[in-house]
Amino acid sequence: QVHLVESGGGLVQAGGSLKLSCAGSGRTFTSRAMSWFRQAPGEERDFIAGINSNGNSTYYLDSVKGRFTISRDNAKNTVYLQMNSLKPEDTAVYYCAAYKTGTYDYLPLIDEENDYDYWGQGTQVTVSS
């Protein structure tokens, strides 16, 4: 069992930065790839960033490349999402999720939600213009 708790969301002006954290508990946290998803009002939930279990491979949605950075500290059982140059269209609820294994099976399906065993409750990010 893995329990995930996101934090760090809030209200920020366009161009600003936020750093989200996802604290995990459970013995298998460090052996799982971890991802961030987001869901804007009226939209589907989208994959935005992923990192494998040892942190040496990362993956991003094209629209956040160069602005967002995913990282993890396995000693602290925590995954981070540093978000810079935020835009109003980044407004969403952000979720972290624990993948079923330490590496993603097939990158084109990295957004397949059924392959994620555990989800956090989400944290709201609002970017004002």
C-alpha positions in Angstrom: 0.0 0.0 0.0 1.3 3.5 -0.9 -0.3 6.6 0.4 0.4 9.9 -1.5 -0.1 13.4 -0.3 0.5 16.4 -2.5 1.2 19.9 -1.3 2.5 23.2 -2.5 -0.3 24.4 -4.7 -1.7 27.9 -4.5 -2.4 31.1 -6.4 0.4 32.6 -8.4 0.6 35.3 -11.1 1.5 34.5 -14.6 5.3 34.1 -15.0 5.7 33.0 -11.4 6.8 29.7 -9.9 5.5 27.0 -7.6 7.1 23.8 -6.3 4.7 20.9 -5.7 5.7 18.0 -3.4 4.2 14.5 -3.2 5.1 12.7 0.0 4.7 9.0 -0.2 4.5 6.3 2.5 4.8 2.6 2.1 7.6 0.2 1.4 7.3 0.2 -2.4 7.4 3.9 -3.0 11.0 4.0 -3.9 10.6 1.1 -6.4 7.9 2.8 -8.4 8.1 5.3 -11.2 6.1 8.4 -10.3 4.2 10.8 -12.4 2.3 14.1 -12.2 -1.0 14.6 -13.9 -3.3 17.6 -14.0 -7.0 18.2 -14.6 -8.4 21.5 -15.6 -12.1 22.4 -15.1 -14.2 20.5 -17.6 -11.2 18.7 -19.1 -9.8 15.2 -18.9 -6.9 14.5 -16.6 -3.6 14.7 -18.5 -0.1 13.3 -17.9 2.5 16.1 -17.6 5.7 14.6 -16.1 7.2 11.3 -15.1 10.3 9.9 -13.4 11.6 6.4 -13.1 12.3 4.8 -9.7 16.0 5.8 -9.6 15.4 9.2 -10.9 17.7 9.0 -14.0 15.0 9.2 -16.6 12.3 11.9 -16.9 9.5 12.5 -19.3 7.4 15.5 -20.0 4.3 16.7 -21.9 5.5 18.9 -24.7 3.7 22.0 -23.4 5.6 22.0 -20.1 9.1 21.0 -21.4 11.6 23.6 -20.4 9.3 25.1 -17.7 8.6 22.2 -15.4 11.1 19.8 -13.8 10.2 16.6 -12.0 12.6 15.2 -9.4 12.6 12.8 -6.5 14.4 12.2 -3.3 14.0 8.6 -2.4 15.6 9.1 1.0 12.6 11.4 1.8 10.0 9.4 -0.1 9.1 12.5 -2.0 8.6 13.5 -5.6 8.7 17.2 -6.7 7.4 19.2 -9.5 9.1 22.6 -10.0 7.0 24.8 -12.2 8.4 28.0 -13.6 7.1 30.5 -16.1 3.6 29.6 -15.2 0.7 30.5 -17.5 -3.0 30.8 -16.9 -3.5 27.6 -18.9 -1.5 25.7 -16.3 -4.4 26.3 -13.9 -5.6 22.8 -12.8 -5.7 20.3 -9.9 -2.4 18.5 -9.9 -2.1 14.9 -8.9 0.8 12.6 -8.3 0.5 8.9 -9.0 2.6 5.8 -8.4 3.2 3.6 -11.4 2.9 -0.2 -11.1 6.7 -0.7 -11.6 10.0 1.2 -11.4 10.1 1.9 -15.2 7.4 2.7 -17.7 6.5 -0.3 -19.8 5.8 1.6 -23.0 6.3 5.3 -23.2 3.5 6.1 -25.6 1.2 4.7 -22.9 2.8 6.6 -20.1 -0.6 8.4 -19.6 -2.6 5.2 -19.2 -4.2 5.8 -15.8 -5.0 2.1 -15.3 -1.2 1.4 -15.0 -1.0 3.6 -11.9 -1.8 1.9 -8.6 -2.0 4.8 -6.3 -3.1 8.5 -6.5 -2.9 11.5 -4.3 -5.9 13.7 -3.5 -4.7 16.5 -5.6 -3.6 20.1 -5.0 -5.0 23.2 -6.7 -2.8 25.4 -8.8 -4.3 28.7 -10.0 -2.4 31.0 -12.3 -3.8 34.5 -12.7 -3.2 36.7 -15.7 
